């Protein structure tokens, strides 16, 4: 029976799961446990989860069951066919109250796990509430023990930055990374210098890590004006952008996008690819579109076609942003900007990025068929894996520090406070 519940959820049929609660007499705990099994991140630092709390703390068992019982009630209200009413708001507040009361029981890892679950179920506001009380818990622990474990290095860093200031965050950060190996320490020093807008220092350190391909890429990016053309529907005039910028960057270019414009003399064309896009391209017979590019940048180098491009000195591996956010895997824009800032560009400006504040997320030529965005449940799961809160906080921090510019659509979003952004996400994608 549990397998049936899992397959129903993976297929996006949450209504079927809810009906089983009543038709088959399944308990709320079992239903949520099935959903939880689908969503949990095996092998990550979030593995210390609610199940362990229930097993190891007898006093917490009833409290934990109480929490999941109230969550299932909220799920039923969210996905019922009746129009949302005051009951949904009341139930949401009930869940928030329990999260606050049980925050010590859940601990940092448990609250992170609950944040993942809420976002994965389309409750963005509740996910943000988990983040808020998790940061409060971190700050309370930090005030009691300034050293805190380095296993939560970036969680503590972001909590301190958001709740105090960048100097307090960096002081803690430096106290932890001084004991790392030279290579890892430099990687973290680059991150901290980028976060405090010290482009010269971050570039100086980054150069010590450059391989032959990075050195060639540096010639393309260093002191150049960079335009990043995003996947959203927008009003960007590509011809005008080409005139103003030295380097034009696209995402997941496959020969059917903005680079079809007649190349302009002296302009450089680059595209970035994540693992999913690289895997899809591996299955394509015609890969001649790479000939249109001056450089291709990949998150990982796994396939023969990538190794061939590397051998031709026209491809390289990205400088990773992984594990440097509070929670979640970085999105492409965040990865690209972070990578570019290793090469000291003169200017970066983004076009056609709305940070998901639209019902139509992508241009037709961008979307790869069969991806995680094919239905709302898969979309929510993608938002949870990448963590929309962390993505926006990182993008906004770099934007506020003047490390990149945005067109009007992007600026309108980046000017929002984080709570305003989450509220907009809830309205657009939370139903």
matplotlib code that plots the C-alpha trace (Angstrom):
import matplotlib.pyplot as plt

x = [0.0, 2.8, 4.3, 1.0, 1.0, 4.6, 3.8, 0.7, 2.7, 5.5, 2.8, 1.5, -1.8, -2.0, -5.8, -5.6, -3.4, -5.8, -8.7, -6.9, -6.9, -10.7, -11.5, -8.8, -8.6, -4.9, -3.6, -2.4, 1.0, 1.4, 0.3, 2.7, 5.5, 5.0, 5.2, 8.1, 10.0, 9.6, 10.9, 13.7, 17.3, 19.2, 22.8, 22.8, 23.5, 19.7, 19.4, 18.9, 15.1, 11.8, 11.8, 14.9, 13.4, 10.3, 12.4, 15.0, 12.9, 9.9, 8.8, 8.7, 6.7, 3.2, 4.4, 5.8, 2.7, 0.6, 2.7, 2.3, -1.4, -2.0, 0.1, -2.0, -5.1, -3.5, -2.7, -6.4, -7.6, -5.1, -6.0, -9.7, -12.1, -13.8, -12.6, -10.0, -11.5, -10.7, -10.2, -7.0, -5.6, -6.5, -4.9, -1.8, -1.5, -1.9, 1.0, 3.1, 2.3, 3.3, 6.6, 7.4, 6.6, 8.5, 11.5, 13.9, 12.7, 13.1, 16.5, 18.3, 18.4, 14.8, 13.7, 15.7, 13.9, 10.5, 11.4, 12.2, 8.9, 6.8, 8.2, 8.0, 4.3, 3.7, 3.5, 6.1, 5.0, 5.4, 8.8, 9.9, 8.5, 10.7, 13.7, 12.9, 12.7, 15.7, 17.8, 16.6, 17.6, 21.0, 21.5, 20.5, 23.0, 25.7, 25.2, 25.7, 28.7, 30.5, 32.5, 29.7, 30.4, 31.9, 29.6, 26.9, 29.4, 27.2, 24.0, 25.6, 27.1, 23.8, 21.9, 24.5, 24.5, 20.7, 20.3, 23.4, 25.7, 28.3, 31.2, 29.9, 29.3, 32.8, 34.5, 32.9, 33.6, 37.3, 37.6, 36.4, 38.2, 41.7, 42.1, 41.1, 43.5, 45.1, 42.8, 39.6, 40.5, 41.0, 37.7, 35.9, 38.0, 36.8, 33.2, 33.5, 35.3, 32.6, 29.9, 31.5, 32.0, 35.8, 36.2, 40.0, 40.7, 38.5, 40.1, 43.6, 42.8, 40.9, 43.9, 45.8, 43.2, 43.2, 44.0, 44.9, 41.3, 40.4, 43.3, 41.9, 38.4, 39.9, 41.0, 37.4, 35.8, 38.3, 37.4, 34.7, 31.0, 28.9, 25.2, 23.4, 20.3, 17.8, 15.2, 12.1, 9.8, 11.0, 11.3, 15.1, 16.3, 19.1, 20.5, 20.9, 22.4, 24.9, 26.0, 26.6, 28.2, 31.4, 30.2, 26.8, 25.9, 22.9, 21.7, 21.4, 21.9, 21.1, 21.0, 17.5, 17.7, 19.0, 22.4, 20.7, 21.3, 24.1, 27.3, 28.8, 32.5, 34.4, 31.6, 32.0, 29.3, 29.1, 26.6, 26.3, 24.9, 23.8, 24.0, 20.4, 21.0, 24.4, 22.7, 20.0, 22.5, 24.5, 21.5, 21.2, 22.9, 23.6, 25.8, 27.1, 25.5, 28.6, 30.4, 28.4, 30.0, 33.3, 33.1, 30.8, 30.8, 29.5, 28.7, 30.3, 32.4, 31.0, 30.5, 32.7, 31.4, 32.3, 35.8, 36.2, 35.3, 37.7, 40.5, 39.7, 40.1, 36.5, 34.9, 35.6, 34.1, 32.3, 33.6, 31.1, 28.6, 27.5, 27.1, 27.6, 24.0, 21.9, 20.0, 19.5, 21.3, 22.1, 20.1, 21.9, 21.8, 23.4, 26.0, 26.9, 27.2, 29.4, 31.6, 32.0, 33.0, 36.1, 37.3, 36.8, 34.4, 33.9, 30.1, 27.5, 23.9, 21.0, 18.1, 14.9, 15.1, 11.9, 13.0, 9.9, 7.4, 5.3, 3.0, 5.0, 8.4, 10.4, 10.6, 9.5, 13.1, 14.6, 12.5, 13.8, 10.9, 10.5, 12.1, 11.0, 8.7, 6.1, 3.5, 3.0, 4.1, 7.4, 7.8, 7.4, 9.9, 12.3, 11.7, 12.5, 15.6, 17.0, 15.4, 13.8, 14.5, 18.3, 18.4, 16.7, 18.7, 22.0, 20.9, 19.6, 22.8, 25.0, 22.6, 22.5, 26.3, 26.4, 28.1, 25.6, 22.8, 19.3, 16.8, 13.5, 11.8, 14.7, 15.0, 11.4, 11.8, 15.2, 13.9, 11.4, 12.1, 12.4, 8.9, 7.3, 9.0, 7.8, 4.3, 4.3, 5.6, 2.7, 0.1, 1.6, 2.7, 1.3, -2.1]
y = [0.0, 2.4, 1.8, 2.9, 6.1, 6.8, 6.2, 8.4, 11.3, 10.9, 11.1, 14.3, 12.7, 14.2, 14.1, 10.3, 10.2, 12.4, 10.1, 7.1, 8.8, 8.4, 5.5, 3.2, 4.4, 5.2, 7.4, 10.9, 9.9, 7.1, 9.3, 12.1, 9.6, 8.4, 11.9, 12.5, 9.5, 10.9, 14.3, 13.5, 14.2, 10.9, 11.2, 14.9, 16.8, 16.9, 13.2, 13.8, 14.0, 13.9, 10.1, 10.0, 12.5, 10.4, 7.2, 8.7, 11.0, 9.4, 12.7, 14.1, 11.3, 12.6, 16.2, 15.1, 13.1, 16.2, 18.3, 16.0, 15.5, 19.3, 19.4, 16.7, 18.7, 21.7, 19.5, 18.4, 22.0, 23.1, 20.5, 20.1, 21.3, 23.9, 27.5, 28.4, 30.1, 31.2, 27.6, 27.4, 30.5, 29.2, 25.8, 27.5, 29.5, 26.3, 24.7, 27.8, 27.7, 24.1, 24.8, 27.6, 25.5, 22.5, 24.3, 23.1, 19.6, 19.9, 21.5, 23.2, 20.1, 19.3, 22.8, 22.6, 19.4, 20.9, 23.9, 21.5, 19.6, 22.7, 24.2, 20.8, 20.7, 24.3, 26.0, 28.7, 30.9, 28.0, 27.2, 30.8, 30.6, 27.5, 29.5, 32.4, 30.4, 28.3, 31.4, 32.6, 29.2, 29.5, 33.0, 31.9, 29.0, 31.3, 33.8, 30.9, 29.4, 31.8, 29.0, 26.7, 23.6, 24.2, 21.4, 24.2, 26.8, 28.3, 28.1, 30.0, 32.5, 33.3, 33.5, 36.0, 38.0, 38.2, 38.8, 40.9, 42.1, 41.0, 41.8, 39.5, 36.7, 37.1, 37.1, 33.7, 32.5, 33.3, 31.6, 28.4, 28.3, 29.0, 25.3, 24.1, 22.9, 25.6, 24.8, 24.7, 27.7, 29.8, 28.6, 29.9, 33.1, 33.8, 33.3, 35.6, 38.3, 38.2, 38.5, 41.7, 43.1, 42.9, 42.1, 42.8, 40.5, 37.7, 37.9, 37.9, 34.7, 33.1, 33.4, 31.1, 28.4, 28.9, 26.0, 26.4, 26.7, 29.1, 31.3, 31.3, 32.1, 34.9, 36.5, 36.5, 37.8, 40.0, 43.7, 43.0, 44.0, 40.9, 40.4, 37.3, 36.5, 34.5, 31.9, 34.0, 35.8, 39.3, 42.4, 42.4, 43.9, 41.5, 43.7, 46.6, 44.3, 43.0, 46.6, 47.5, 44.4, 42.5, 39.1, 37.6, 34.6, 32.3, 29.4, 25.9, 27.1, 24.3, 26.1, 27.4, 30.6, 34.2, 33.3, 32.9, 36.6, 37.4, 37.4, 40.8, 41.4, 41.4, 39.9, 36.7, 34.1, 31.7, 29.3, 27.6, 24.1, 22.3, 18.6, 17.9, 19.9, 18.2, 14.8, 15.7, 16.9, 13.7, 11.9, 14.2, 13.2, 16.7, 18.7, 21.1, 24.1, 24.2, 25.6, 28.8, 29.4, 30.8, 28.9, 26.4, 26.1, 23.0, 22.2, 18.8, 17.1, 13.6, 12.9, 12.4, 15.4, 17.6, 16.1, 16.8, 20.4, 20.7, 19.2, 21.9, 24.5, 25.7, 24.4, 24.4, 23.4, 26.0, 27.3, 25.7, 27.5, 24.2, 24.0, 27.7, 28.7, 28.3, 25.4, 24.0, 23.5, 26.8, 27.7, 28.5, 32.3, 32.3, 29.8, 31.9, 35.2, 33.5, 31.9, 35.1, 37.0, 34.9, 36.6, 40.3, 41.4, 45.2, 44.8, 42.1, 42.7, 40.2, 40.3, 38.1, 36.9, 37.2, 34.8, 32.6, 35.4, 34.4, 31.6, 31.3, 30.5, 30.0, 30.8, 27.9, 27.5, 27.2, 24.5, 20.9, 18.4, 15.9, 18.1, 18.6, 21.5, 19.5, 19.7, 21.8, 19.0, 18.5, 22.3, 22.5, 19.8, 21.7, 24.8, 22.7, 21.1, 24.5, 26.3, 29.5, 31.3, 30.8, 31.5, 34.9, 35.9, 35.2, 36.9, 39.9, 40.2, 40.4, 42.8, 45.1, 45.1, 46.3, 43.2, 43.0, 45.0, 43.9, 45.0, 46.5, 43.1, 41.7, 45.0, 45.0, 41.6, 42.2, 45.4, 43.3, 42.3, 38.5, 38.3, 40.2, 37.8, 34.7, 36.2, 36.7, 33.2, 31.9, 33.8, 32.6, 29.0, 28.0, 26.8]
z = [0.0, 0.8, -2.7, -4.2, -2.2, -3.3, -6.9, -6.7, -5.2, -7.8, -10.5, -9.0, -7.8, -4.4, -4.4, -4.7, -1.6, 0.3, -0.7, 0.6, 4.0, 4.1, 1.8, 3.0, 6.6, 6.4, 9.2, 8.6, 10.0, 7.4, 4.5, 5.4, 6.1, 2.5, 1.1, 3.4, 2.0, -1.5, -0.6, 1.8, 0.6, 1.1, 1.9, 2.6, 5.9, 6.3, 6.9, 10.6, 10.2, 11.9, 11.9, 14.0, 16.4, 16.8, 17.4, 19.7, 21.8, 23.5, 24.9, 21.3, 19.7, 20.4, 19.6, 16.2, 15.4, 16.3, 13.9, 11.0, 11.7, 11.5, 8.3, 6.6, 7.5, 5.8, 2.7, 2.5, 2.7, 0.1, -2.5, -1.8, -4.5, -2.3, -2.5, 0.1, 3.1, 6.6, 7.6, 5.5, 7.2, 10.6, 9.9, 8.5, 11.7, 13.7, 11.9, 12.5, 16.2, 16.5, 14.6, 17.0, 20.0, 18.7, 17.3, 20.0, 19.4, 15.6, 16.0, 13.0, 10.8, 11.5, 10.7, 7.4, 6.6, 7.3, 5.2, 2.3, 2.8, 2.9, -0.2, -1.9, -1.1, -2.4, 1.1, 0.4, 3.3, 5.7, 4.3, 4.8, 8.4, 9.0, 7.7, 10.0, 13.2, 12.1, 11.8, 15.2, 16.6, 15.1, 16.4, 19.9, 19.8, 18.4, 21.2, 23.7, 21.8, 19.4, 17.9, 16.8, 14.7, 11.2, 9.9, 9.7, 8.3, 5.6, 7.6, 10.4, 7.9, 6.2, 9.5, 10.9, 7.6, 7.6, 11.3, 12.1, 9.3, 6.9, 9.2, 12.0, 9.4, 7.9, 11.3, 12.2, 8.6, 8.8, 12.3, 10.7, 7.3, 8.6, 9.5, 6.0, 3.3, 1.1, -1.8, 0.2, 2.2, -1.0, -2.4, 0.7, 0.8, -2.8, -1.7, 1.4, -0.7, -3.4, -0.7, 0.7, -2.8, -2.8, -6.5, -6.6, -3.7, -4.9, -8.4, -6.9, -5.0, -7.9, -10.2, -8.0, -8.9, -12.6, -14.9, -18.6, -19.7, -16.9, -18.1, -21.6, -20.3, -18.3, -21.5, -22.7, -19.4, -17.6, -17.7, -20.3, -20.3, -19.9, -20.8, -19.6, -21.6, -19.4, -20.2, -19.4, -21.8, -22.0, -24.2, -24.6, -27.9, -28.7, -31.4, -29.0, -26.3, -28.8, -29.6, -25.9, -24.5, -25.3, -24.3, -24.7, -22.4, -22.9, -20.8, -22.4, -25.9, -28.4, -31.7, -31.4, -29.3, -29.4, -30.9, -34.3, -34.8, -37.3, -35.2, -34.7, -35.2, -31.9, -29.9, -27.9, -27.5, -24.5, -23.1, -19.7, -19.1, -16.0, -15.5, -16.8, -20.0, -20.6, -20.2, -22.7, -25.2, -24.9, -26.4, -29.4, -32.6, -33.9, -31.7, -34.3, -32.5, -30.2, -33.3, -32.9, -29.4, -28.4, -25.1, -23.4, -19.6, -17.9, -14.3, -14.7, -17.4, -17.9, -21.6, -24.6, -26.4, -23.5, -23.3, -27.0, -26.5, -23.5, -25.7, -28.3, -25.5, -26.1, -22.9, -19.1, -15.8, -13.7, -10.4, -8.1, -5.8, -4.3, -0.5, -0.1, 0.4, 3.5, 1.9, -1.6, -4.9, -6.8, -9.9, -13.2, -12.9, -9.4, -10.6, -13.7, -11.8, -9.1, -11.8, -13.7, -10.6, -10.5, -13.6, -12.7, -15.4, -15.9, -15.8, -15.6, -16.6, -16.7, -19.1, -19.2, -15.6, -13.5, -10.7, -11.3, -10.7, -13.7, -14.7, -18.0, -16.7, -19.9, -23.6, -25.8, -27.2, -23.7, -22.1, -22.3, -22.7, -19.9, -17.2, -13.6, -14.5, -16.4, -13.6, -10.5, -8.1, -10.0, -10.1, -6.3, -5.9, -8.0, -5.9, -2.8, -4.2, -5.3, -2.4, -3.7, -0.5, -0.7, -4.4, -4.0, -0.9, -2.8, -6.0, -4.0, -1.9, -5.0, -6.7, -3.6, -3.5, -7.1, -8.5, -11.4, -13.0, -14.1, -16.8, -15.6, -15.1, -13.0, -11.1, -10.1, -8.5, -6.9, -5.3, -3.3, 0.3, 0.8, 2.5, -0.4, -2.8, -1.0, -0.9, -4.6, -5.2, -3.0, -5.1, -8.4, -7.8, -4.4, -5.7]

ax = plt.figure().add_subplot(projection="3d")
ax.plot(x, y, z, "-o")
ax.set_aspect("equal")
plt.show()
